[in-house]
Amino acid sequence: MGEVAALRQLVGEVQELWDLYGAHSHPLPRQANPLLFSISLAAPLDDSWYLLDFEHGSIKDDHCRARTGYNSELLKIMEANQSPPRKRSRRDKNREKAPNSNSTEEMQQEIWSEFPGDLFETVVARLPVAAIFRFRTVCRNWYSMLGSDSFSQQYSEVPHRLPWFYTITHENASNNVAMYDPSLKKWHHPSVPLAPAKIVIPVASAGGLVCLLDLSNRNFYICNPLTQSLKEIPRRSVQAWSRVAVGMVMNGGTSNEGYKVMWLGNDGNYEVYDSMKNMWSCPGTFPPSIKLPLALNFRSQPVAVGSMLYFMCAEPEGVLSYDVSTGIWRQFVIPLPLHLTDHTLAEFQGRVMLVGLLCKNAATCVCIWELQKMTLLWKEVDRMPNIWCLEFYGKHMKMTCLGNSGLLMLSLKAKRMNRLVTYNLLNKEWQKVPDCMLPCSRKKQWIACGTAFGPCPSALA
């Protein structure tokens, strides 16, 4: 009580001094309670009154002028009987939000339970391939949805994505596979579900499926590289051990409608496998107008345009076509461009293309031609930039084309040199491919062979 009395006396003395010297410039509001102590901030341009209520232990502010620089929260922190506010823990915040979050979760469950299934499949079919594979790991229902016929139909209606490349590296003792995603410019290294003793190479592709040929037993396998599903085709009825060219076409828009695989040898033997019948057959024989042996160019993979398969021939120079649906053979004698060394067929939007390596003197360049149907001649449409070709000057280059549909991957090799580039037939754009390396390894892998395939998670072998 003594402290309160002394404070009251001090308040009275200050009040008297203010009445004598400062009342003319700053009138002090009279308060009935003698415990209200007023102080004037020593600011020449801004005066504010702060009234201290000692009985209730708080500070009351009465601004004579509006001042935006001060915050009333600072005054609360200065109060004698109150501690500064502390940040609430996450547990306390979650407790306050618990009733609302439960109601929100219930509402979301009700919404998703009534979400149309066909619309759900439409949305998922338009996701990137990598996102679709993360999507299928959520639950069993979503995993099974990717294998349904309805999702396969939805996925087939989506505009075509860039093809991927299924390649085999030189270190093929255990079927080292490397898949390249051009949209992300990233290499993937999946495993092949085969015994290590069986060495297989990719020879054809269609509808998201890749056809593999077993070099030791001459057996064929069909696989989906994305899902790692594998199917062994029955043995061929004709045991031809000579080298063969292999082509593959789809019966319809999706793999559910079936596919056909065809092999052709230089001696004129050939067979067609129908996945719907699960058997090989020989639809007919060669017409007399086509001379045997064929002298096929095995460095060039056959290309498919609808139900037509096109094979590259060396003698005579030209293209050999076969209609899988009708069984009709046709031969076109088409002279190759001058100074052409390595060359292969390609396909783009139903047109037959030619990719080759032009070598004249010490200069080397990669060129693209299109087959003119009216004149049956090759017309040059593009070539590699000159600044890239300077790197090949004076070197003995070898070229291998790994893809033949829309997007091409070219492997350009020389002594102590291996370059991978892609060429987009739509945009006429050349791009360099990053080096292929195994995970957790700095050793560069050299690509031996490969093929392009359209990534399709729902494709069934």
VMD Tcl script that draws the C-alpha trace (Angstrom):
set ca {
  {0.00 0.00 0.00}
  {2.92 2.34 0.63}
  {3.97 2.15 -2.99}
  {0.48 3.04 -4.17}
  {0.39 6.07 -1.87}
  {3.75 7.28 -3.14}
  {2.60 6.87 -6.69}
  {-0.57 8.85 -6.00}
  {1.54 11.67 -4.56}
  {3.77 11.63 -7.64}
  {0.73 11.81 -9.92}
  {-0.56 14.81 -8.01}
  {2.77 16.65 -8.29}
  {3.00 16.04 -12.00}
  {-0.57 17.25 -12.42}
  {0.22 20.50 -10.61}
  {3.35 21.11 -12.73}
  {1.38 20.50 -15.89}
  {-1.32 22.94 -14.83}
  {1.31 25.66 -14.23}
  {3.52 25.22 -17.30}
  {1.91 23.12 -19.98}
  {-1.81 23.58 -19.82}
  {-1.81 26.35 -22.44}
  {-0.38 24.16 -25.20}
  {-1.61 20.63 -24.31}
  {-4.83 20.54 -22.32}
  {-4.80 17.46 -20.14}
  {-8.08 15.62 -19.93}
  {-9.21 15.42 -16.35}
  {-9.91 11.98 -15.02}
  {-11.94 11.13 -12.01}
  {-9.60 8.32 -11.09}
  {-6.35 9.64 -9.59}
  {-4.49 6.46 -10.59}
  {-4.51 7.44 -14.28}
  {-1.06 8.69 -15.18}
  {-0.59 10.54 -18.44}
  {2.68 11.00 -20.24}
  {3.47 12.91 -23.38}
  {5.81 11.39 -25.94}
  {8.69 13.68 -26.73}
  {7.93 13.82 -30.43}
  {7.86 17.35 -31.82}
  {5.45 16.57 -34.64}
  {3.26 13.86 -33.14}
  {1.83 13.80 -29.65}
  {0.04 10.83 -28.19}
  {-1.35 10.20 -24.76}
  {-0.89 6.88 -23.02}
  {-2.97 6.33 -19.88}
  {-1.67 3.71 -17.49}
  {-4.29 1.98 -15.41}
  {-2.36 0.53 -12.49}
  {-5.39 -1.04 -10.88}
  {-6.08 -3.27 -13.84}
  {-2.44 -3.52 -14.96}
  {-3.05 -2.38 -18.57}
  {-2.08 0.43 -20.89}
  {-4.72 2.49 -22.67}
  {-3.74 4.62 -25.64}
  {-5.57 7.77 -26.62}
  {-4.06 9.23 -29.81}
  {-4.52 12.89 -30.32}
  {-3.46 12.43 -33.94}
  {-3.60 9.46 -36.31}
  {-0.20 7.77 -36.43}
  {0.31 4.71 -38.60}
  {3.80 3.84 -37.43}
  {2.74 2.41 -34.09}
  {1.02 -0.86 -33.57}
  {-1.24 -1.50 -30.66}
  {0.21 -5.01 -30.42}
  {3.47 -3.53 -29.18}
  {1.63 -1.89 -26.33}
  {0.08 -5.17 -25.34}
  {3.51 -6.77 -25.22}
  {4.68 -3.95 -22.90}
  {1.98 -4.63 -20.38}
  {3.42 -5.61 -17.03}
  {1.11 -8.46 -16.24}
  {1.03 -10.09 -19.73}
  {3.73 -12.15 -21.44}
  {4.51 -11.85 -25.21}
  {2.32 -14.02 -27.46}
  {3.88 -17.36 -28.39}
  {3.48 -19.30 -31.62}
  {0.96 -22.06 -31.27}
  {2.12 -25.57 -31.94}
  {0.93 -27.55 -34.94}
  {-0.84 -29.98 -32.64}
  {-2.99 -27.18 -31.17}
  {-3.87 -25.91 -34.64}
  {-4.80 -29.41 -35.81}
  {-7.06 -29.87 -32.80}
  {-8.94 -26.71 -33.67}
  {-9.28 -27.78 -37.30}
  {-10.16 -31.41 -36.56}
  {-13.97 -31.06 -36.83}
  {-13.74 -29.11 -40.09}
  {-11.15 -31.43 -41.67}
  {-13.25 -34.50 -40.94}
  {-16.24 -32.94 -42.64}
  {-14.07 -31.92 -45.59}
  {-12.69 -35.44 -45.98}
  {-16.17 -36.88 -45.87}
  {-17.30 -34.42 -48.52}
  {-14.33 -35.27 -50.76}
  {-15.02 -38.98 -50.44}
  {-18.62 -38.40 -51.48}
  {-17.52 -36.35 -54.49}
  {-14.93 -38.90 -55.71}
  {-17.31 -41.82 -55.18}
  {-19.76 -40.21 -57.61}
  {-17.09 -39.10 -60.12}
  {-17.86 -40.61 -63.57}
  {-15.53 -43.47 -64.41}
  {-15.24 -42.64 -68.12}
  {-14.28 -39.05 -67.33}
  {-11.72 -40.31 -64.84}
  {-10.13 -42.51 -67.53}
  {-10.16 -39.59 -69.98}
  {-8.16 -37.45 -67.56}
  {-5.64 -40.17 -66.71}
  {-5.10 -41.05 -70.38}
  {-3.78 -37.53 -70.97}
  {-1.16 -37.63 -68.23}
  {2.53 -38.03 -69.07}
  {3.73 -41.63 -69.19}
  {5.84 -41.27 -66.04}
  {2.85 -39.82 -64.15}
  {0.64 -42.72 -65.25}
  {3.04 -45.23 -63.71}
  {3.07 -43.31 -60.43}
  {-0.71 -43.20 -60.65}
  {-1.12 -46.97 -60.88}
  {0.75 -47.51 -57.59}
  {-1.97 -45.72 -55.57}
  {-4.42 -48.60 -55.21}
  {-5.54 -51.83 -56.84}
  {-8.57 -50.25 -58.52}
  {-6.43 -47.71 -60.31}
  {-3.90 -50.39 -61.24}
  {-6.60 -52.61 -62.77}
  {-8.13 -49.64 -64.58}
  {-4.99 -49.22 -66.71}
  {-5.50 -52.72 -68.13}
  {-9.17 -52.28 -68.99}
  {-10.47 -52.15 -72.56}
  {-12.17 -48.80 -71.96}
  {-8.93 -47.16 -70.81}
  {-7.09 -48.66 -73.78}
  {-9.67 -47.07 -76.08}
  {-9.36 -43.71 -74.30}
  {-5.56 -43.83 -74.53}
  {-5.66 -44.62 -78.25}
  {-7.78 -41.50 -78.89}
  {-5.20 -39.19 -77.30}
  {-2.97 -37.35 -79.83}
  {0.21 -39.30 -80.50}
  {3.06 -38.64 -78.12}
  {6.72 -38.71 -79.01}
  {7.94 -42.30 -79.46}
  {10.43 -43.82 -77.04}
  {13.49 -45.82 -78.06}
  {14.16 -49.39 -76.95}
  {17.87 -50.09 -77.36}
  {20.43 -52.77 -76.59}
  {23.91 -51.79 -75.47}
  {27.16 -53.51 -76.47}
  {27.46 -54.97 -72.97}
  {24.73 -57.45 -73.83}
  {25.92 -60.42 -71.79}
  {22.84 -60.05 -69.57}
  {20.47 -58.29 -71.99}
  {21.38 -54.72 -71.00}
  {18.40 -52.63 -72.09}
  {18.28 -48.85 -72.22}
  {15.09 -46.93 -73.02}
  {15.21 -43.25 -73.95}
  {12.39 -40.79 -73.24}
  {12.87 -37.82 -75.63}
  {10.31 -35.61 -73.86}
  {12.31 -35.71 -70.61}
  {15.67 -36.44 -72.31}
  {16.20 -39.24 -69.84}
  {17.49 -42.81 -70.08}
  {15.79 -45.69 -68.27}
  {17.34 -49.09 -67.60}
  {14.63 -51.78 -67.21}
  {15.26 -55.48 -66.94}
  {14.26 -58.10 -69.50}
  {12.21 -60.99 -68.01}
  {14.25 -63.66 -69.79}
  {16.91 -66.15 -68.79}
  {20.42 -64.65 -68.98}
  {21.46 -67.33 -71.49}
  {18.97 -66.02 -74.08}
  {20.24 -63.02 -76.02}
  {17.47 -61.03 -77.72}
  {17.46 -57.95 -79.91}
  {14.55 -55.64 -80.86}
  {13.60 -56.05 -84.52}
  {10.17 -54.40 -84.89}
  {7.45 -52.54 -82.99}
  {3.80 -51.53 -83.29}
  {1.07 -50.23 -80.96}
  {3.33 -49.89 -77.92}
  {4.68 -53.44 -78.29}
  {8.21 -54.49 -79.25}
  {9.11 -57.68 -81.10}
  {12.29 -59.38 -79.86}
  {14.27 -62.03 -81.73}
  {16.21 -64.73 -79.87}
  {19.51 -65.10 -81.70}
  {20.29 -68.53 -80.27}
  {17.00 -70.36 -80.88}
  {15.40 -68.11 -83.50}
  {12.33 -67.60 -81.35}
  {10.20 -64.46 -81.26}
  {8.93 -62.64 -78.17}
  {6.44 -59.78 -77.84}
  {6.82 -57.44 -74.87}
  {5.53 -54.17 -73.53}
  {8.68 -52.37 -72.34}
  {6.73 -50.16 -69.95}
  {4.90 -52.90 -68.05}
  {7.60 -55.59 -68.59}
  {4.98 -58.05 -69.80}
  {6.38 -60.72 -72.14}
  {4.87 -63.33 -74.44}
  {6.68 -66.01 -76.41}
  {5.36 -66.62 -79.93}
  {5.05 -70.25 -81.07}
  {7.98 -71.59 -83.06}
  {8.01 -70.97 -86.78}
  {6.97 -73.79 -89.06}
  {9.82 -72.97 -91.46}
  {13.13 -73.37 -89.63}
  {15.11 -70.88 -91.69}
  {18.40 -70.15 -89.96}
  {19.46 -67.46 -92.40}
  {19.12 -63.80 -91.50}
  {15.58 -62.42 -91.78}
  {13.90 -59.01 -91.93}
  {11.00 -58.58 -89.50}
  {8.01 -56.25 -89.71}
  {5.00 -55.70 -87.45}
  {1.55 -54.13 -88.01}
  {-1.62 -53.68 -85.94}
  {-4.98 -55.13 -86.93}
  {-6.79 -52.08 -85.58}
  {-6.27 -49.05 -83.41}
  {-5.22 -50.91 -80.24}
  {-3.39 -54.08 -79.30}
  {-6.67 -55.59 -78.08}
  {-7.66 -56.00 -81.73}
  {-4.56 -58.05 -82.40}
  {-1.37 -57.63 -84.40}
  {0.65 -59.43 -87.06}
  {4.37 -60.18 -87.22}
  {6.06 -61.06 -90.51}
  {9.55 -62.34 -91.28}
  {11.17 -62.47 -94.75}
  {14.38 -64.11 -95.91}
  {16.55 -63.52 -98.97}
  {15.48 -66.88 -100.38}
  {11.87 -65.73 -100.57}
  {10.60 -67.69 -97.59}
  {8.27 -65.75 -95.35}
  {5.57 -66.28 -92.74}
  {2.97 -64.16 -90.98}
  {1.98 -64.58 -87.33}
  {-1.56 -63.58 -86.29}
  {-1.95 -62.88 -82.56}
  {-5.70 -63.51 -82.68}
  {-5.13 -67.03 -84.04}
  {-1.81 -67.51 -82.20}
  {-0.26 -69.28 -85.16}
  {2.08 -68.80 -88.14}
  {0.86 -69.08 -91.73}
  {2.25 -68.66 -95.26}
  {-0.43 -66.77 -97.23}
  {1.09 -67.28 -100.68}
  {4.19 -67.27 -102.86}
  {6.25 -64.63 -104.63}
  {5.03 -63.47 -108.01}
  {7.27 -64.45 -110.96}
  {8.07 -60.79 -111.65}
  {10.17 -60.56 -108.46}
  {13.53 -62.22 -108.93}
  {15.12 -64.30 -106.22}
  {17.26 -64.04 -104.17}
  {16.09 -60.69 -102.86}
  {19.31 -59.11 -101.53}
  {17.55 -57.37 -98.65}
  {19.22 -54.54 -96.78}
  {19.11 -55.91 -93.23}
  {20.57 -52.69 -91.79}
  {17.25 -51.04 -92.63}
  {14.26 -52.09 -90.56}
  {11.01 -52.55 -92.48}
  {8.53 -49.71 -92.04}
  {4.76 -50.02 -91.69}
  {2.19 -47.71 -93.28}
  {-1.24 -49.02 -92.37}
  {-1.29 -52.68 -93.40}
  {1.64 -52.21 -95.81}
  {5.20 -53.29 -94.98}
  {8.13 -51.80 -96.93}
  {11.50 -53.59 -97.20}
  {14.74 -52.05 -98.50}
  {16.42 -53.92 -101.33}
  {20.01 -53.59 -102.48}
  {19.80 -55.33 -105.88}
  {18.02 -53.94 -107.68}
  {17.99 -50.68 -105.72}
  {14.51 -49.93 -104.54}
  {11.67 -50.91 -102.21}
  {9.70 -54.13 -101.83}
  {6.17 -53.84 -100.38}
  {3.77 -56.40 -98.96}
  {0.14 -55.86 -97.97}
  {-0.50 -58.00 -94.89}
  {-4.29 -57.81 -95.27}
  {-4.44 -58.82 -98.96}
  {-1.16 -60.75 -99.39}
  {-0.10 -58.73 -102.48}
  {3.62 -58.15 -103.26}
  {4.95 -55.20 -105.25}
  {8.47 -54.14 -106.20}
  {9.62 -50.57 -106.98}
  {12.98 -49.92 -108.60}
  {14.16 -46.60 -107.19}
  {17.77 -45.45 -107.71}
  {19.54 -44.20 -104.61}
  {21.13 -40.73 -104.38}
  {24.79 -40.46 -105.34}
  {27.57 -40.85 -102.76}
  {25.15 -42.55 -100.34}
  {26.68 -45.09 -97.95}
  {24.63 -46.16 -94.91}
  {20.91 -45.69 -95.43}
  {17.62 -46.89 -93.97}
  {13.89 -46.47 -94.53}
  {11.65 -44.37 -92.30}
  {7.99 -43.43 -92.15}
  {6.21 -40.15 -91.36}
  {2.45 -39.52 -91.63}
  {2.00 -42.27 -94.21}
  {4.97 -41.19 -96.32}
  {8.05 -43.31 -96.98}
  {11.29 -41.52 -96.07}
  {14.97 -42.29 -96.54}
  {17.76 -41.45 -94.09}
  {21.33 -41.77 -95.26}
  {24.94 -40.77 -94.89}
  {26.40 -38.78 -97.78}
  {30.18 -39.09 -98.05}
  {32.09 -37.15 -100.69}
  {35.85 -36.72 -100.46}
  {36.45 -36.06 -96.74}
  {33.05 -34.46 -96.02}
  {30.23 -36.39 -94.39}
  {26.64 -35.31 -93.85}
  {23.32 -36.89 -92.83}
  {20.44 -36.21 -95.23}
  {16.68 -36.87 -95.28}
  {14.76 -37.73 -98.46}
  {11.07 -38.28 -99.22}
  {9.78 -40.75 -101.82}
  {7.81 -39.03 -104.59}
  {4.95 -41.35 -105.52}
  {4.45 -39.87 -109.00}
  {8.07 -40.02 -110.17}
  {9.35 -42.77 -107.82}
  {12.42 -40.67 -107.01}
  {13.98 -39.57 -103.74}
  {13.68 -35.81 -103.03}
  {15.95 -34.26 -100.40}
  {13.93 -32.41 -97.73}
  {16.52 -31.69 -95.03}
  {20.09 -32.29 -93.88}
  {22.09 -32.03 -90.69}
  {23.45 -28.54 -89.82}
  {26.88 -27.88 -91.29}
  {28.40 -27.02 -87.94}
  {27.58 -30.54 -86.75}
  {28.94 -32.12 -89.93}
  {32.32 -30.44 -89.40}
  {32.83 -32.79 -86.46}
  {32.76 -35.74 -88.89}
  {35.18 -34.25 -91.41}
  {37.93 -36.65 -92.41}
  {36.53 -39.52 -90.33}
  {35.21 -42.86 -91.53}
  {31.66 -42.65 -90.16}
  {29.06 -45.39 -89.74}
  {25.37 -44.66 -89.21}
  {22.60 -46.76 -87.65}
  {18.97 -45.57 -87.54}
  {17.26 -46.82 -84.37}
  {13.77 -45.43 -85.01}
  {11.65 -45.19 -88.12}
  {8.43 -43.38 -87.17}
  {8.05 -39.64 -86.63}
  {11.16 -39.28 -84.49}
  {14.48 -40.79 -85.56}
  {17.49 -41.64 -83.41}
  {20.74 -41.85 -85.33}
  {23.85 -43.51 -83.96}
  {26.93 -42.03 -85.64}
  {30.12 -43.93 -84.95}
  {33.76 -43.56 -85.82}
  {37.03 -44.53 -84.21}
  {36.83 -43.38 -80.58}
  {33.62 -41.54 -81.30}
  {29.94 -42.29 -80.77}
  {27.27 -39.62 -81.24}
  {23.54 -40.02 -80.70}
  {21.20 -37.45 -82.24}
  {17.45 -37.30 -82.78}
  {15.61 -35.81 -85.74}
  {11.96 -34.74 -85.54}
  {10.38 -35.22 -88.95}
  {7.52 -32.87 -88.07}
  {9.53 -29.92 -86.77}
  {12.68 -30.71 -88.78}
  {14.64 -30.28 -85.58}
  {17.99 -31.88 -84.72}
  {18.90 -32.51 -81.10}
  {21.81 -34.19 -79.35}
  {21.04 -37.10 -77.04}
  {22.70 -37.25 -73.60}
  {25.16 -40.06 -72.99}
  {23.69 -43.38 -71.91}
  {25.11 -44.39 -68.54}
  {24.09 -47.00 -66.02}
  {22.76 -45.75 -62.67}
  {25.54 -45.13 -60.14}
  {28.14 -45.45 -62.91}
  {30.16 -43.04 -65.01}
  {30.89 -45.55 -67.74}
  {29.40 -44.54 -71.08}
  {27.43 -47.27 -72.85}
  {27.48 -47.69 -76.61}
  {24.20 -48.46 -78.36}
  {24.30 -51.58 -80.54}
  {20.77 -51.71 -81.97}
  {17.25 -50.64 -81.19}
  {13.84 -49.56 -82.40}
  {11.25 -46.89 -81.71}
  {7.92 -47.67 -80.03}
  {4.92 -45.65 -78.94}
  {4.67 -45.81 -75.12}
  {1.35 -47.38 -74.18}
  {0.75 -48.69 -70.62}
  {-2.39 -50.57 -71.70}
  {-0.84 -52.48 -74.63}
  {-1.17 -56.24 -74.16}
  {1.08 -58.81 -75.79}
}
mol new
graphics top color blue
foreach p $ca { graphics top sphere $p radius 0.5 }
foreach p [lrange $ca 0 end-1] q [lrange $ca 1 end] { graphics top cylinder $p $q radius 0.2 }
display resetview
